[in-house]
Amino acid sequence: AYLTRYGILKDVNFTMGKFRQQFGVVNRWHKHALDQVDFPLALRQIFGDGGLNQTGISFDWSMPPLFGSSQELILQVTNGENSRVFSGNTISVPSMLAHYKNYRDLSKDTYLEMGLTGLLGWNRDWDVSRGGTTATEKDYQRAACFGADLTVLWEPTEQMRYRNLEWRSELYWLNKGILAPDDSGSDTLNSWGAYSYLQAKVSRTLDIGIRGD
């Protein structure tokens, strides 16, 4: 649950509570709002089945237009509680996210949207096997995740309820420092993934498409 206050400053909204974070595009949506039956595989592998959903605060700024395009910047500070990216936490270590979105009308029926996202946090507590027993070692290790997204939507104004064609792609990259569980020292996990889908509305109640993960 979360609470949003609109217009705390000119073109700035403020949100606090537990919310789905603005990492790319589809992570922000709830499952019932997805274009497909589940979240993309790349997102689930990096953030887990529930995606990136943490507790904290968010500032959304509608930036001044740039060369005819609309811009938005979102800054979020949240508790590092995601079990995949921030698994080495038994205390609350804040994570920080920044998302930039650029939106441009290509024609009266077509728009282009591009976004970049960065997520940064730390893990501190690690279970290390030593001498046949498991001990908790305290060592701050950085976890960083980056994303890029691109969406093109064609939707004829006169038939927007019945016809459209959408292409969306996202790329994810995770770089996570860890303390090796066998007490061999520090290590780094690197993971990346992507998806792309093409989807068309062919009637008011029917969409068809294909997605590659």
N, C-alpha and C positions, 0 to 999 in steps of 0.2 A: 504494500500500500504506500502511496506517496501523495504529496500535496504540492500543487503548482500555484505560484503567485505570478500573475502576468503584469508586465509593465512596472517592475520595481525601479527600473531606470528606463530611459528612452530606448526602445527596441530590445530590452533585456528582460527575460523571464527567469524565474528562480524555482527550482524543484528540490524537495527534500523528502527522504524516505527510502524505501527499497524499490528500485525500478530497473527495467531492462535498459542497459546502457547503449549509447549511440556508437557502437563499433560497426562501421559500415552501414548497411541498410537493413537487412532482414533480422539481425540480432535484436533490433528495437521492437520488432513485432511479437505479439503473442502467437502461439501455435495456431489458434483458430483463424488468425488473420493472414496466414501464409498463402502464397500463390500455389504451393504444392502441399503434399500431405505431411512433410517433415522438414526440419531445418537441413541445410546443406551438410554433407558429410564433413567437409573441411572445418566448418564452424563447430560441429559436434566433437570432432577429434581434438580440437585445441581447447575449447571452453567447456566441454561436456554436453550431455543431452539437453540440459536446461539453458545453455548459452551463458552469456555474461550478464548476470543479474545480481547486483550488489547494493549495499546500503550506503547512502551518503547524500551529497548535494550536487546540483547541476546548475550552471548558468548558460542560457541560450541567448546568443546575440545575433540579431538580424543586421548584418553589416551593410554599409552603403554599397550601392551597385558598382560594378566594375566592368567597364566596356560593354554595357548593356546586359550584363548577367547579374543575377541575384546571388548573394553570398550569405553563409551562416557559419558561425563558429560556436562550438559547444565545448565547455570546460567542465569536467566532473572530477570530484574528489570523493572516493568511496573507501569503505573498509575492504581490505584485501581478503575476501572470503571465498573466491572462486576455487573449487577443489582441484582444478587442473593447473591453472597458472600460478596460484598462490597456495600451494599445498603445504609449504613449510612454515605455516603460521599457527602458533598457539596463542599469540597475542595479536591485537589489532594493529596492523601496519598499513597505513593508508596507501592507496594506489591512485594514480592520476591519469586521466584520459583527456585527449584533445581530438576533436573531429571537425574538419573543415569541409563544407559542401558548397559547390558552385553549380548553379542552375541557369540554363539558357534556353530560350525558345528558338528553335531552328526555323519554324514556320508556325502558322496559326494552328496546325494540327500535330506538330512534333516538338518534343523537348529533349534536351540532353542534360544529364545530371552526373557530376563527378565528385568523388569524395576521397579524402585521406584521413586516416585515423592512427593515433599513437597511444599506446597504453604502457605505463611504467609503474612498477611496484617492487617490493622486496620480500624475501622469505628469510626467516631468522632461525627457526628451530628445526633440527634435523635428527632423525633416528639413525644412529650409527652403531654397527655391530663391532664390538671390541672385546677380545678375550672371552668369547662365548656368551657375552651378555650384550644387551642393547642399551645404549646411553643416549641422552639427548644432548646434542652439540649445538652451541649457539654461534652462528656465523651468518652475517647478512650477505645474501646473494640476490643479485638483481634479476628481475623478470621483465622482459620487454616484448611487446607484441605490436606489429604494424599491419595496416590494411589499406587497400585501395579498392574503390568501387566505381563502376560505370553503368549507367542506365540510359537507354534510348527508348522513348515511347512515342508511337504514332497512334493518335486517337482522333478520328475525324469529328469535328465539332457537332455536325448534324446527326451523327450516328454513334455517339460516345457510349451509349448503353448497349450497343449491339456489335460494334466492331472496334478492335484495336490490335496492335502488334507491339510486343515489348521484348527488348533484349537487355538482360542484366548479367553482369559478371562481378565477382569479388575475388580478391587475392588476400591471403593471410600469411604472416610469417612470425614465428615465435622464437625468441632467443632467451633461454632460461638457465641461469647459473644454479648449480646444485652442489651439495656436499655428498659425495658418494657414500652409499649405505655400507660399503665394505671397508670404510675407513682408509681409502686410498687417496683421499684429498678432494679438491674441487674438480668439477667437470661442467660441461655445458651441453644442454639439450637444444637442438635446433629442429624445428618442425615447420613445414609450410604446406599450404593447400590452396585450392581454388575451385570455383564452380562457375558455370555459365549456363544460362537457359534462354530459350526462345519460346515465347508463349503468345497465343492469339485468341482473342475473343471472337467466336464465330456466331454467337447468338446471345440473347440476354442472359441465358442460363447455362451456357456451355463454353468452356475454355479448353483448348488443346495446346500441348507444348512438349518440349523435350529438355532435359537438364543433364549436363555432364559434370561429375564431381571428381 
